[in-house]
Amino acid sequence: MIWTKYFDNNGAVVEVTHGLGDWWIVGRRNPRSGGYHRVKTPSMPPRKTAEECQQDLDEYARRKQWIAVPTCADRHAHDDPKIKV
């Protein structure tokens, strides 16, 4: 499955990522450490599946009118954490 990433109101990319243990979260990448910081809102709690997190993110982004990060047929560049989207 190709996950949809979104630009938040500050231009940061928000996406579903693996959290601690068996949990999945919605987060923003920290530019200094390269790790993720969870978007803390009751609308997007940690979940046991990435699909549940993506559903939460899609709904939240729709309500906030966030713009989806453009995707292309060749996702390799977008999936490389060294490349800033």
CYANA upper distance limits for C-alpha pairs under 8 A (distance plus 0.5 A):
  3 TRP  CA     15 GLU  CA      8.24
  3 TRP  CA     16 VAL  CA      7.84
  3 TRP  CA     54 GLN  CA      7.58
  4 THR  CA     15 GLU  CA      7.59
  4 THR  CA     54 GLN  CA      8.04
  4 THR  CA     58 ASP  CA      8.29
  4 THR  CA     68 ALA  CA      7.16
  4 THR  CA     69 VAL  CA      7.66
  5 LYS  CA     13 VAL  CA      6.99
  5 LYS  CA     14 VAL  CA      6.24
  5 LYS  CA     15 GLU  CA      5.27
  5 LYS  CA     16 VAL  CA      8.08
  5 LYS  CA     68 ALA  CA      6.28
  5 LYS  CA     69 VAL  CA      5.89
  6 TYR  CA     13 VAL  CA      6.01
  6 TYR  CA     14 VAL  CA      5.72
  6 TYR  CA     15 GLU  CA      7.13
  6 TYR  CA     61 ALA  CA      7.66
  6 TYR  CA     66 TRP  CA      6.67
  6 TYR  CA     67 ILE  CA      6.06
  6 TYR  CA     68 ALA  CA      4.75
  6 TYR  CA     69 VAL  CA      5.62
  7 PHE  CA     11 GLY  CA      5.60
  7 PHE  CA     12 ALA  CA      5.87
  7 PHE  CA     13 VAL  CA      5.15
  7 PHE  CA     14 VAL  CA      6.65
  7 PHE  CA     66 TRP  CA      6.41
  7 PHE  CA     67 ILE  CA      6.03
  7 PHE  CA     68 ALA  CA      6.76
  7 PHE  CA     69 VAL  CA      6.79
  8 ASP  CA     12 ALA  CA      5.97
  8 ASP  CA     13 VAL  CA      6.88
  8 ASP  CA     14 VAL  CA      7.07
  8 ASP  CA     66 TRP  CA      6.17
  8 ASP  CA     67 ILE  CA      7.96
  9 ASN  CA     66 TRP  CA      7.42
 12 ALA  CA     28 ARG  CA      7.32
 13 VAL  CA     28 ARG  CA      6.53
 13 VAL  CA     29 ARG  CA      7.92
 13 VAL  CA     69 VAL  CA      8.10
 13 VAL  CA     85 VAL  CA      8.46
 14 VAL  CA     26 VAL  CA      7.29
 14 VAL  CA     27 GLY  CA      6.00
 14 VAL  CA     28 ARG  CA      5.40
 14 VAL  CA     29 ARG  CA      8.25
 15 GLU  CA     26 VAL  CA      5.96
 15 GLU  CA     27 GLY  CA      6.14
 15 GLU  CA     28 ARG  CA      7.15
 15 GLU  CA     57 LEU  CA      8.17
 16 VAL  CA     24 TRP  CA      7.55
 16 VAL  CA     25 ILE  CA      6.25
 16 VAL  CA     26 VAL  CA      4.96
 16 VAL  CA     27 GLY  CA      6.89
 16 VAL  CA     50 ALA  CA      7.18
 16 VAL  CA     53 CYS  CA      6.84
 16 VAL  CA     54 GLN  CA      6.71
 16 VAL  CA     57 LEU  CA      8.23
 17 THR  CA     24 TRP  CA      6.40
 17 THR  CA     25 ILE  CA      6.06
 17 THR  CA     26 VAL  CA      6.62
 17 THR  CA     27 GLY  CA      7.30
 17 THR  CA     36 TYR  CA      8.37
 17 THR  CA     50 ALA  CA      7.98
 18 HIS  CA     22 ASP  CA      8.36
 18 HIS  CA     23 TRP  CA      6.92
 18 HIS  CA     24 TRP  CA      5.03
 18 HIS  CA     25 ILE  CA      6.63
 18 HIS  CA     50 ALA  CA      8.24
 19 GLY  CA     23 TRP  CA      5.63
 19 GLY  CA     24 TRP  CA      5.31
 19 GLY  CA     25 ILE  CA      6.01
 19 GLY  CA     46 PRO  CA      8.36
 20 LEU  CA     24 TRP  CA      8.06
 22 ASP  CA     48 LYS  CA      6.95
 23 TRP  CA     46 PRO  CA      6.61
 23 TRP  CA     47 ARG  CA      6.11
 23 TRP  CA     48 LYS  CA      5.54
 23 TRP  CA     49 THR  CA      7.65
 24 TRP  CA     46 PRO  CA      6.09
 24 TRP  CA     47 ARG  CA      5.73
 24 TRP  CA     48 LYS  CA      6.49
 24 TRP  CA     49 THR  CA      6.60
 24 TRP  CA     50 ALA  CA      6.15
 24 TRP  CA     53 CYS  CA      7.26
 25 ILE  CA     38 ARG  CA      6.77
 25 ILE  CA     39 VAL  CA      8.45
 25 ILE  CA     44 MET  CA      8.20
 25 ILE  CA     45 PRO  CA      7.55
 25 ILE  CA     46 PRO  CA      5.33
 25 ILE  CA     47 ARG  CA      7.04
 25 ILE  CA     50 ALA  CA      8.17
 25 ILE  CA     53 CYS  CA      6.84
 26 VAL  CA     38 ARG  CA      6.15
 26 VAL  CA     39 VAL  CA      6.33
 26 VAL  CA     44 MET  CA      7.34
 26 VAL  CA     46 PRO  CA      8.03
 26 VAL  CA     53 CYS  CA      6.97
 26 VAL  CA     54 GLN  CA      8.37
 26 VAL  CA     57 LEU  CA      7.46
 27 GLY  CA     36 TYR  CA      6.15
 27 GLY  CA     37 HIS  CA      5.65
 27 GLY  CA     38 ARG  CA      4.58
 27 GLY  CA     39 VAL  CA      5.50
 28 ARG  CA     36 TYR  CA      5.84
 28 ARG  CA     37 HIS  CA      5.85
 28 ARG  CA     38 ARG  CA      7.03
 28 ARG  CA     39 VAL  CA      7.50
 29 ARG  CA     34 GLY  CA      6.45
 29 ARG  CA     35 GLY  CA      6.10
 29 ARG  CA     36 TYR  CA      4.83
 29 ARG  CA     37 HIS  CA      6.83
 30 ASN  CA     34 GLY  CA      5.63
 30 ASN  CA     35 GLY  CA      5.93
 30 ASN  CA     36 TYR  CA      6.11
 30 ASN  CA     37 HIS  CA      7.13
 31 PRO  CA     35 GLY  CA      8.36
 39 VAL  CA     44 MET  CA      7.85
 40 LYS  CA     44 MET  CA      7.52
 40 LYS  CA     45 PRO  CA      7.82
 41 THR  CA     45 PRO  CA      7.32
 43 SER  CA     56 ASP  CA      7.17
 43 SER  CA     60 TYR  CA      7.47
 44 MET  CA     53 CYS  CA      7.34
 44 MET  CA     56 ASP  CA      6.05
 44 MET  CA     57 LEU  CA      7.21
 44 MET  CA     60 TYR  CA      8.31
 45 PRO  CA     53 CYS  CA      8.29
 46 PRO  CA     53 CYS  CA      7.78
 47 ARG  CA     52 GLU  CA      6.95
 47 ARG  CA     53 CYS  CA      6.62
 48 LYS  CA     52 GLU  CA      8.11
 49 THR  CA     53 CYS  CA      7.21
 50 ALA  CA     54 GLN  CA      6.64
 51 GLU  CA     55 GLN  CA      6.77
 52 GLU  CA     56 ASP  CA      6.82
 53 CYS  CA     57 LEU  CA      6.60
 54 GLN  CA     58 ASP  CA      6.48
 55 GLN  CA     59 GLU  CA      6.75
 56 ASP  CA     60 TYR  CA      6.61
 57 LEU  CA     61 ALA  CA      6.38
 58 ASP  CA     62 ARG  CA      6.62
 59 GLU  CA     63 ARG  CA      6.85
 60 TYR  CA     64 LYS  CA      6.67
 61 ALA  CA     65 GLN  CA      6.19
 61 ALA  CA     66 TRP  CA      5.45
 61 ALA  CA     67 ILE  CA      8.12
 62 ARG  CA     66 TRP  CA      6.94
 69 VAL  CA     85 VAL  CA      8.38
 71 THR  CA     75 ARG  CA      7.28
 71 THR  CA     78 HIS  CA      7.93
 75 ARG  CA     79 ASP  CA      6.63
 76 HIS  CA     80 ASP  CA      6.78
 77 ALA  CA     83 ILE  CA      7.23
 78 HIS  CA     83 ILE  CA      7.61
 78 HIS  CA     85 VAL  CA      7.10
